[in-house]
Amino acid sequence: MELETIKTKIKDAIQQVTGVDATGISDSASYIDDLGLDSLAILEIAVAVENHFKFHATDEELSSIRTVEDTIALVKRRMFAEVA
């Protein structure tokens, strides 16, 4: 799966949970500082991403997610780990 496709799917999940237009979300956006999300909204996004990409993140992985880039990196690690 291409990186742009991963980014689009993650931003679509953010839009579904928050209502924020996906086209206005930068890769470097902080969930708390830039998007104003609380921990429940971040968890909802994580669950949506897990469901879409069909993996289960550990508690440690979830606790390290602070930005959209963190989420992209997690998906990339998981997708490449399953291929290897």
C-alpha positions as CSV (number, residue, x, y, z in Angstrom):
1,M,0.0,0.0,0.0
2,E,1.3,3.4,-0.9
3,L,2.2,6.1,1.7
4,E,-0.3,8.5,0.2
5,T,-3.1,6.0,0.5
6,I,-2.2,5.3,4.2
7,K,-2.2,9.1,4.9
8,T,-5.6,9.5,3.2
9,K,-7.2,6.7,5.1
10,I,-5.9,8.0,8.4
11,K,-7.1,11.5,7.7
12,D,-10.5,10.1,6.6
13,A,-10.7,8.4,10.0
14,I,-9.9,11.6,11.8
15,Q,-12.6,13.4,9.8
16,Q,-15.2,10.7,10.6
17,V,-14.5,11.0,14.4
18,T,-14.0,14.8,14.6
19,G,-15.8,16.4,11.6
20,V,-12.6,18.2,10.8
21,D,-12.1,18.4,7.0
22,A,-9.5,15.8,6.0
23,T,-7.9,18.1,3.4
24,G,-7.1,20.6,6.1
25,I,-5.2,18.2,8.3
26,S,-1.4,18.3,8.0
27,D,0.8,15.3,8.6
28,S,2.5,17.1,11.5
29,A,-0.8,18.1,13.2
30,S,-0.9,17.3,16.9
31,Y,-4.1,15.7,18.0
32,I,-4.3,17.8,21.2
33,D,-2.6,21.1,20.3
34,D,-3.7,21.5,16.7
35,L,-6.9,19.6,16.5
36,G,-8.1,20.1,20.1
37,L,-8.9,16.5,20.6
38,D,-9.3,14.7,24.0
39,S,-8.0,11.2,24.8
40,L,-11.4,9.6,23.9
41,A,-11.4,11.1,20.4
42,I,-7.8,10.0,19.9
43,L,-8.7,6.5,21.0
44,E,-11.7,6.5,18.6
45,I,-9.3,7.4,15.7
46,A,-6.9,4.7,16.7
47,V,-9.7,2.1,16.7
48,A,-10.9,3.2,13.3
49,V,-7.3,3.0,12.0
50,E,-6.9,-0.4,13.5
51,N,-10.1,-1.7,12.0
52,H,-9.3,-0.3,8.5
53,F,-5.7,-1.6,8.4
54,K,-6.6,-4.8,10.3
55,F,-4.2,-4.8,13.2
56,H,-4.3,-4.3,16.9
57,A,-2.0,-1.8,18.5
58,T,-0.5,-2.4,21.9
59,D,-1.2,-0.1,24.8
60,E,2.4,1.2,24.5
61,E,1.9,2.0,20.8
62,L,-1.4,3.8,21.5
63,S,0.1,5.8,24.4
64,S,2.9,7.1,22.1
65,I,0.5,8.5,19.4
66,R,0.5,12.3,19.6
67,T,0.4,13.4,16.0
68,V,-0.9,12.4,12.6
69,E,2.7,11.5,11.7
70,D,2.9,9.1,14.7
71,T,-0.2,7.3,13.4
72,I,1.2,7.1,9.9
73,A,4.5,5.7,11.3
74,L,2.6,3.1,13.4
75,V,0.6,1.9,10.3
76,K,3.8,1.7,8.2
77,R,5.6,-0.3,10.9
78,R,2.7,-2.7,11.2
79,M,2.1,-3.1,7.4
80,F,5.8,-3.7,6.7
81,A,6.1,-6.1,9.7
82,E,3.3,-8.3,8.4
83,V,4.8,-8.4,4.9
84,A,8.3,-9.3,6.2
